Amino acid sequence: MACVALLAQSQVRFTGNSKAIYEETPAKSTGLNKIYVLYDTDGVSMHYDAMTDQKVVWYVYGEGGGGYATELTDIKTNGRETTLNDISANKGYIIEEGTDRTFVWVVNYKEYYLRLHSIEPEDASDCGTATLHVNGTGKDIGYYTITGAHQVLDRKMKLSYKTLVWSDDETSWIQVDTLEMQSGLKSTIVVPAPLCNTTFSLWGDRFLQFWDENVEIESRGTYMTNAVDVHTTAVQQERNNDNEKQEQGATLGGSAPVTITFTSYCTDAVEHKEWQMSYDSDFNNLVLRLNQDEVEQTFEEAGTFYWRFVGSNADGSCEAYSEPYTVNIGESELYCPNVFTPDTPDGNNDVWKVSYKSIVEFHCWIFNMWGNKIIELTDPSQGWDGTYGGKLVKPGVYYYVIQAKGSDGKKYKLSGDINIIRYKENPYGGGYSDGGTVPDGGGVVE
C-alpha cells in the first residue's frame, strides 16, 4: 500500500465523546494529516464523510507503519458516510476514497493521563545546575508515522521558578520568572541553577489545559541557592588637556596619572568579594587584593596591569569571575616650547604650555630677566598666558625651570628661555615682522 499522504477533501469526525477533541496537525514528514487526542475513546465512533460516490476502504496500522496496515471489515456505511464504532485507540487509520487517502492517528488520552503529586529539589550543592525530583504518572504519548517511525507528542508542560538577570539598563541584577518547557513527565529534571532563592512549580499539560483540568504542583519550602554570578564595570575619569598626549587606541589607561573606578554587582549568594590586580594576564601572582564592591584606583606607574573580580558563596564552593580588564599606562614625555604670542585675536599660541605624557609630579617656575618670579605652576596641564598681576608683560626673553617625574620613574630637570612676541593688528589688513615685508592679511609683531 502506498504510504504517501494525500490531502483529502472530505473530513473525519467523532461522536459519543464526552469532551472536545484536541486536533494536531503534525509535520508533513510524518505523512499524517491529523492526530486526534480524545479524552476517552470508550463509546466513541469515528466517521468519514466522503465527497464522492467512490468506494471507501478503511485500514488500521500500528508500529509497523502504513506498509503493514490491515483492512477493517466492520465499517458501517450509510450513503457517503462510513463509520467505525469500535475504535482501536492509539492506532493509525488510513481511509481510502478512490485514489485519495486520509492518514490519521487516534490517541486515547485516558491511557496517558497526567497526574502530578510532588516536586522537590535536591539541596543546592551544584554551582551550575539544580536537580528536581518529580513524583507523578503520565507516560509518553507515542505515535507512529506512515513509515513506521516512532514519535512522541509534546505535552508542553511548564516548569517555572525565579532567577536573576542583568538589567537592560546595565545597572543591577533583577529578579525574573523563568519558564522551562518540558515535553513530557520526567522523574528527574535538571535546570540551570537559579541565582536567587526560589520555589519550583510544575504545570501540565496542554491537553488538560484544553479540557480545563490542568494541574500544578509546587515545591515545599524555599530552595536556597549556591549559584553565584557577577557583573563588573570599569569607568576611567576623563581628562581632556590640550597639551597632554594620549596613548592611541587605549581602552583603559593612557597618560598617567589614570584614575579608574572598578565596580562589582553580585547575585544574592555571593558572600566573599575580591578585586585582584596582577602583572600577568593569568593572575598567577597577585600584587593587590581588595575586599570590597567598589575600588577607585589611581595608576601612576608605567606598565600593563590586569584587574578582575572574584565572587564566591559562603563556603567558597561556587565562584564567579569577571572578564579581566587590561590597563596600559604609557611612559613619560616632556617637551617645552620657547616662543608664544600672548593675547592673539584667534587664540592661537597665546598660552605657554609644556607638551607632556605620563607626568605624575610637576613643578615649574618662570622668571623675568632679572630673576623675579613671574608665575609658579604645579600641574603640567597649566600654562602661562603672558601676564603678571593681571597685565601683559613686555615682549622679550623669560626663563623657566622645571622639576618633574614621569610614570616610568624618569626625573626631569629642565631650564630654558621663553620668547614672548607681541601681536598687533595691521591697520592695512596685513601684517609684518621686524625688518620684514607686509604679507597679505595678519598682523604685526613687536
C-alpha positions as CSV (number, residue, x, y, z in Angstrom):
1,M,0.0,0.0,0.0
2,A,1.4,3.4,-0.9
3,C,2.5,5.4,2.2
4,V,2.2,8.9,0.8
5,A,-0.4,11.1,2.4
6,L,-2.7,12.9,0.0
7,L,-4.9,15.8,1.3
8,A,-8.4,14.5,1.2
9,Q,-11.3,16.9,0.6
10,S,-13.6,15.1,3.0
11,Q,-13.4,15.0,6.8
12,V,-13.0,12.8,9.8
13,R,-15.3,13.4,12.8
14,F,-16.2,11.7,16.0
15,T,-19.4,11.2,18.0
16,G,-20.1,10.0,21.5
17,N,-17.1,11.8,23.0
18,S,-17.6,13.4,26.4
19,K,-15.2,16.3,25.8
20,A,-13.9,18.3,22.9
21,I,-11.2,16.6,20.7
22,Y,-7.8,18.1,20.6
23,E,-6.6,18.2,17.0
24,E,-2.9,18.4,16.0
25,T,-1.5,18.9,12.5
26,P,1.9,17.2,12.6
27,A,4.9,17.8,10.4
28,K,4.5,16.8,6.8
29,S,7.4,14.4,7.2
30,T,5.1,12.1,9.3
31,G,2.8,11.5,6.4
32,L,-0.2,12.2,8.7
33,N,-2.9,14.6,8.0
34,K,-4.1,14.8,11.6
35,I,-3.5,13.5,15.1
36,Y,-6.7,13.3,17.2
37,V,-6.3,13.3,21.0
38,L,-9.5,12.0,22.6
39,Y,-10.2,12.4,26.3
40,D,-11.5,8.8,26.3
41,T,-12.3,6.6,23.4
42,D,-14.8,4.4,25.2
43,G,-18.2,4.7,23.4
44,V,-16.8,7.0,20.7
45,S,-17.5,6.4,17.0
46,M,-15.3,7.7,14.2
47,H,-16.9,8.8,10.9
48,Y,-15.7,9.7,7.5
49,D,-17.9,11.8,5.2
50,A,-16.9,11.1,1.6
51,M,-17.1,13.7,-1.1
52,T,-17.8,11.3,-3.9
53,D,-19.7,8.0,-4.5
54,Q,-16.5,6.0,-4.8
55,K,-15.9,3.1,-2.5
56,V,-14.4,4.0,0.9
57,V,-12.0,1.5,2.4
58,W,-10.6,1.8,6.0
59,Y,-7.2,0.4,7.2
60,V,-5.6,0.3,10.6
61,Y,-1.9,0.2,11.4
62,G,0.4,0.2,14.4
63,E,4.2,0.3,15.0
64,G,4.9,-1.2,11.6
65,G,3.6,1.9,9.8
66,G,1.3,2.2,6.8
67,G,3.1,-0.5,4.9
68,Y,1.7,-3.1,7.4
69,A,-1.8,-1.7,7.6
70,T,-4.7,-4.2,7.6
71,E,-8.2,-3.6,6.2
72,L,-11.1,-3.1,8.5
73,T,-14.2,-5.1,7.7
74,D,-16.6,-3.9,10.4
75,I,-17.1,-0.4,8.8
76,K,-20.8,0.7,8.6
77,T,-21.9,2.5,5.5
78,N,-24.8,5.0,5.3
79,G,-24.8,6.7,1.9
80,R,-21.5,8.6,1.8
81,E,-20.9,8.3,5.5
82,T,-18.8,5.4,6.7
83,T,-18.4,4.7,10.5
84,L,-16.1,2.8,12.8
85,N,-17.9,2.1,16.0
86,D,-15.2,0.2,17.8
87,I,-12.1,2.4,17.8
88,S,-8.8,0.8,18.5
89,A,-7.2,3.5,20.4
90,N,-3.6,4.6,19.9
91,K,-3.6,3.4,16.3
92,G,-3.2,4.9,12.9
93,Y,-6.0,4.9,10.3
94,I,-5.9,5.1,6.6
95,I,-9.1,6.0,4.8
96,E,-9.1,5.4,1.1
97,E,-11.6,7.1,-1.2
98,G,-10.8,6.2,-4.7
99,T,-7.2,7.5,-5.2
100,D,-7.4,9.9,-2.3
101,R,-6.2,8.8,1.1
102,T,-6.5,10.4,4.6
103,F,-3.9,9.4,7.2
104,V,-4.7,10.0,10.9
105,W,-3.6,8.8,14.4
106,V,-6.1,8.5,17.3
107,V,-4.9,8.8,20.9
108,N,-6.8,7.7,23.9
109,Y,-5.6,10.3,26.5
110,K,-7.1,8.2,29.3
111,E,-4.2,5.8,29.0
112,Y,-1.7,8.7,29.3
113,Y,-3.5,10.8,31.9
114,L,-1.1,13.2,33.7
115,R,-1.1,13.1,37.4
116,L,1.4,15.3,39.4
117,H,2.0,14.6,43.1
118,S,5.1,16.4,44.2
119,I,8.2,18.2,43.0
120,E,11.3,18.5,45.3
121,P,14.7,20.0,44.6
122,E,17.9,18.4,45.9
123,D,19.9,20.5,48.3
124,A,21.8,23.1,46.3
125,S,25.3,21.6,46.0
126,D,25.9,22.2,42.3
127,C,27.1,25.6,41.2
128,G,25.7,25.3,37.7
129,T,22.5,23.3,37.8
130,A,19.6,22.4,40.0
131,T,18.1,18.9,40.2
132,L,14.4,18.3,40.8
133,H,12.7,15.1,41.6
134,V,9.1,14.7,40.4
135,N,6.6,12.3,41.7
136,G,3.7,11.6,39.2
137,T,2.4,9.4,36.4
138,G,1.9,10.0,32.8
139,K,3.8,8.0,30.2
140,D,4.9,9.5,26.9
141,I,2.2,9.9,24.3
142,G,3.7,7.9,21.4
143,Y,2.5,7.5,17.8
144,Y,3.9,6.1,14.5
145,T,4.3,7.9,11.2
146,I,3.2,6.3,8.0
147,T,6.7,5.0,7.5
148,G,6.7,3.4,11.0
149,A,8.9,5.9,12.7
150,H,8.1,6.3,16.4
151,Q,7.3,9.9,17.6
152,V,6.2,11.4,20.9
153,L,3.6,14.1,21.3
154,D,4.9,17.1,23.2
155,R,2.9,17.7,26.3
156,K,4.3,21.2,26.6
157,M,4.5,21.2,30.4
158,K,5.8,24.2,32.1
159,L,8.4,24.5,34.9
160,S,8.6,27.9,36.5
161,Y,11.0,29.4,39.1
162,K,12.7,32.7,39.8
163,T,16.2,33.7,39.0
164,L,18.3,36.9,38.5
165,V,19.2,38.5,35.2
166,W,21.3,41.6,34.5
167,S,19.0,44.5,33.7
168,D,18.7,46.1,30.2
169,D,19.8,49.5,31.6
170,E,23.1,47.9,32.8
171,T,22.6,49.0,36.4
172,S,21.6,46.0,38.6
173,W,20.5,42.4,38.9
174,I,16.7,42.0,38.7
175,Q,14.5,39.1,39.7
176,V,12.5,37.5,36.9
177,D,10.3,34.5,36.4
178,T,11.9,31.8,34.3
179,L,9.9,29.3,32.3
180,E,11.4,25.9,31.2
181,M,9.3,23.9,28.8
182,Q,9.1,20.1,29.4
183,S,8.0,17.8,26.6
184,G,6.9,15.1,29.0
185,L,6.9,13.9,32.6
186,K,10.3,13.1,33.9
187,S,11.2,11.8,37.3
188,T,14.3,13.9,37.3
189,I,14.6,17.4,35.8
190,V,17.9,19.3,35.6
191,V,17.8,23.1,35.0
192,P,20.3,25.9,35.2
193,A,20.8,26.8,38.8
194,P,18.7,29.8,40.0
195,L,20.7,32.8,41.1
196,C,18.3,33.6,43.9
197,N,16.3,31.6,46.5
198,T,13.1,30.3,45.0
199,T,10.4,27.7,44.8
200,F,9.6,25.5,41.7
201,S,6.2,25.0,40.1
202,L,5.4,22.3,37.5
203,W,2.3,22.7,35.4
204,G,0.7,20.5,32.8
205,D,-0.2,19.7,30.3
206,R,-1.6,21.4,27.2
207,F,-4.2,18.7,26.8
208,L,-5.5,19.0,30.3
209,Q,-5.5,22.8,29.9
210,F,-7.6,22.3,26.7
211,W,-10.1,20.4,28.9
212,D,-9.8,22.8,31.8
213,E,-8.3,20.1,34.0
214,N,-4.7,21.3,34.1
215,V,-2.8,20.5,37.3
216,E,0.1,22.3,39.1
217,I,2.4,21.3,41.9
218,E,4.9,23.5,43.9
219,S,7.9,22.5,45.8
220,R,7.7,22.7,49.6
221,G,9.9,25.3,51.4
222,T,12.4,27.5,49.7
223,Y,15.3,26.4,47.6
224,M,18.4,28.1,48.9
225,T,20.7,28.7,46.0
226,N,24.5,28.3,46.0
227,A,25.0,29.6,42.4
228,V,26.7,32.9,42.0
229,D,27.4,35.4,39.2
230,V,28.9,38.8,38.9
231,H,28.8,41.8,36.6
232,T,31.5,44.5,36.7
233,T,32.3,47.9,35.2
234,A,35.4,49.9,34.9
235,V,35.0,53.7,34.4
236,Q,38.0,55.9,33.8
237,Q,38.0,59.5,34.8
238,E,38.2,61.7,31.7
239,R,40.9,64.3,31.3
240,N,40.9,66.5,28.2
241,N,44.1,68.6,28.5
242,D,45.0,70.1,25.1
243,N,48.7,69.7,25.8
244,E,48.6,66.1,27.1
245,K,49.5,63.3,24.6
246,Q,47.3,60.2,24.9
247,E,48.0,56.6,24.0
248,Q,46.4,55.7,20.7
249,G,43.8,53.0,20.9
250,A,44.0,52.6,24.6
251,T,40.6,51.4,26.1
252,L,41.8,51.8,29.7
253,G,44.9,53.7,30.7
254,G,46.9,56.1,28.7
255,S,48.8,59.1,30.1
256,A,49.4,58.8,33.9
257,P,48.0,59.5,36.4
258,V,45.0,57.5,35.4
259,T,42.1,57.0,37.9
260,I,39.7,54.2,37.3
261,T,36.6,53.2,39.4
262,F,36.1,49.4,39.4
263,T,32.6,48.4,40.5
264,S,31.1,44.9,41.0
265,Y,27.5,43.8,41.1
266,C,26.9,40.4,42.8
267,T,24.0,38.0,42.9
268,D,22.3,37.0,46.1
269,A,24.6,34.1,47.2
270,V,27.9,36.0,46.9
271,E,29.4,36.4,50.3
272,H,33.1,36.9,49.6
273,K,34.1,39.6,47.2
274,E,37.6,40.5,46.0
275,W,39.1,42.7,43.4
276,Q,42.5,41.4,42.2
277,M,45.4,43.0,40.4
278,S,48.2,41.2,38.7
279,Y,51.1,42.0,36.4
280,D,50.4,38.8,34.3
281,S,47.2,38.0,32.4
282,D,46.9,34.6,34.1
283,F,46.7,36.2,37.6
284,N,49.4,33.7,38.8
285,N,51.0,36.4,41.0
286,L,48.5,38.8,42.7
287,V,50.0,42.1,43.8
288,L,46.8,43.6,45.1
289,R,43.7,42.2,46.7
290,L,40.8,44.4,47.9
291,N,37.7,43.0,49.6
292,Q,35.1,45.5,48.5
293,D,32.5,46.1,45.8
294,E,33.9,49.4,44.5
295,V,37.5,50.4,44.2
296,E,38.9,53.7,42.9
297,Q,42.5,53.1,41.8
298,T,45.0,55.7,40.5
299,F,47.7,54.4,38.3
300,E,51.0,56.4,38.3
301,E,53.5,53.8,37.1
302,A,54.1,52.9,33.5
303,G,53.3,49.3,32.5
304,T,50.4,46.9,32.0
305,F,48.1,45.9,34.8
306,Y,45.4,43.3,34.9
307,W,42.3,43.5,37.0
308,R,39.4,41.1,37.7
309,F,36.8,40.5,40.3
310,V,36.0,37.2,42.1
311,G,32.8,36.5,44.0
312,S,32.1,33.3,45.9
313,N,29.4,31.8,48.1
314,A,29.6,31.3,51.9
315,D,31.7,28.2,51.9
316,G,33.7,29.1,48.8
317,S,32.4,26.1,46.8
318,C,31.0,28.3,44.0
319,E,33.0,31.1,42.4
320,A,32.3,33.6,39.6
321,Y,35.0,35.6,37.8
322,S,34.5,38.8,35.9
323,E,36.1,39.4,32.5
324,P,39.7,40.7,33.1
325,Y,40.4,44.4,32.5
326,T,43.7,45.5,30.9
327,V,45.1,48.8,31.9
328,N,48.1,50.2,29.9
329,I,50.0,53.1,31.3
330,G,52.4,54.8,28.9
331,E,56.0,56.0,29.5
332,S,56.6,59.7,30.1
333,E,57.4,62.5,27.7
334,L,58.1,66.2,28.4
335,Y,58.8,69.0,25.9
336,C,59.0,72.8,26.4
337,P,58.2,75.4,23.7
338,N,60.4,78.5,23.6
339,V,58.1,81.1,22.0
340,F,54.5,82.2,22.2
341,T,52.4,85.2,21.3
342,P,50.0,86.3,24.2
343,D,46.7,87.9,23.5
344,T,46.3,87.0,19.9
345,P,42.8,87.5,18.4
346,D,42.4,83.9,17.2
347,G,43.8,82.5,20.5
348,N,46.5,80.7,18.6
349,N,49.7,80.1,20.5
350,D,48.7,82.6,23.1
351,V,49.5,80.4,26.2
352,W,52.8,78.9,27.0
353,K,52.4,75.2,28.0
354,V,54.6,72.1,28.0
355,S,53.7,69.1,25.9
356,Y,53.7,66.0,28.1
357,K,52.6,62.5,28.7
358,S,52.5,60.5,31.9
359,I,54.0,63.2,34.2
360,V,53.0,62.4,37.7
361,E,54.9,65.1,39.5
362,F,55.5,68.6,38.1
363,H,56.8,72.0,39.3
364,C,57.6,74.9,37.0
365,W,58.9,78.4,37.8
366,I,59.0,81.2,35.3
367,F,61.3,84.3,35.9
368,N,62.0,87.5,34.1
369,M,65.4,88.6,33.0
370,W,66.2,90.0,36.5
371,G,65.4,86.7,38.2
372,N,62.0,87.8,39.6
373,K,59.4,85.0,39.7
374,I,56.5,85.7,37.4
375,I,54.4,82.5,38.0
376,E,54.6,79.1,39.6
377,L,52.9,76.0,38.0
378,T,52.2,72.8,39.8
379,D,50.4,70.7,37.2
380,P,51.7,70.1,33.6
381,S,48.2,71.0,32.2
382,Q,48.6,74.5,33.5
383,G,50.0,77.3,31.3
384,W,51.2,80.9,31.4
385,D,49.1,83.5,29.4
386,G,51.9,86.1,29.5
387,T,50.5,88.2,32.3
388,Y,51.8,89.3,35.6
389,G,49.5,91.0,38.2
390,G,46.7,90.9,35.6
391,K,48.6,92.8,32.9
392,L,50.6,91.6,29.9
393,V,54.3,91.5,30.4
394,K,56.6,93.2,28.0
395,P,57.9,91.2,24.9
396,G,61.3,89.7,25.4
397,V,63.0,86.7,26.9
398,Y,61.9,85.0,30.1
399,Y,63.2,81.8,31.7
400,Y,61.7,78.6,33.0
401,V,62.9,76.0,35.5
402,I,61.1,72.6,35.6
403,Q,61.4,69.7,38.0
404,A,59.2,66.7,37.2
405,K,58.8,63.0,37.4
406,G,57.4,60.5,34.9
407,S,55.4,57.3,35.3
408,D,58.4,55.4,34.3
409,G,60.5,56.9,37.2
410,K,62.3,59.3,34.9
411,K,63.2,62.6,36.6
412,Y,63.2,65.8,34.6
413,K,65.3,68.9,35.4
414,L,64.8,71.3,32.6
415,S,65.5,75.0,32.1
416,G,65.4,77.4,29.2
417,D,64.2,80.6,27.7
418,I,60.8,81.7,26.6
419,N,60.5,84.3,23.9
420,I,57.4,86.5,24.0
421,I,56.4,88.1,20.8
422,R,53.6,90.7,20.8
423,Y,51.0,90.5,18.1
424,K,49.4,93.8,16.9
425,E,46.7,94.4,14.3
426,N,47.9,95.8,11.0
427,P,45.7,98.8,10.1
428,Y,46.1,97.9,6.4
429,G,44.7,94.4,7.0
430,G,48.1,92.7,6.6
431,G,51.0,92.1,8.9
432,Y,54.8,92.1,9.1
433,S,57.6,91.2,11.4
434,D,60.5,93.3,12.4
435,G,62.5,94.1,9.3
436,G,60.1,92.2,7.1
437,T,57.6,93.0,4.4
438,V,53.9,93.3,4.8
439,P,52.2,90.0,4.0
440,D,48.6,89.5,2.8
441,G,46.5,89.6,6.0
442,G,47.5,89.0,9.5
443,G,49.2,91.5,11.9
444,V,52.5,92.9,13.1
445,V,54.6,91.7,15.9
446,E,57.0,93.7,18.1
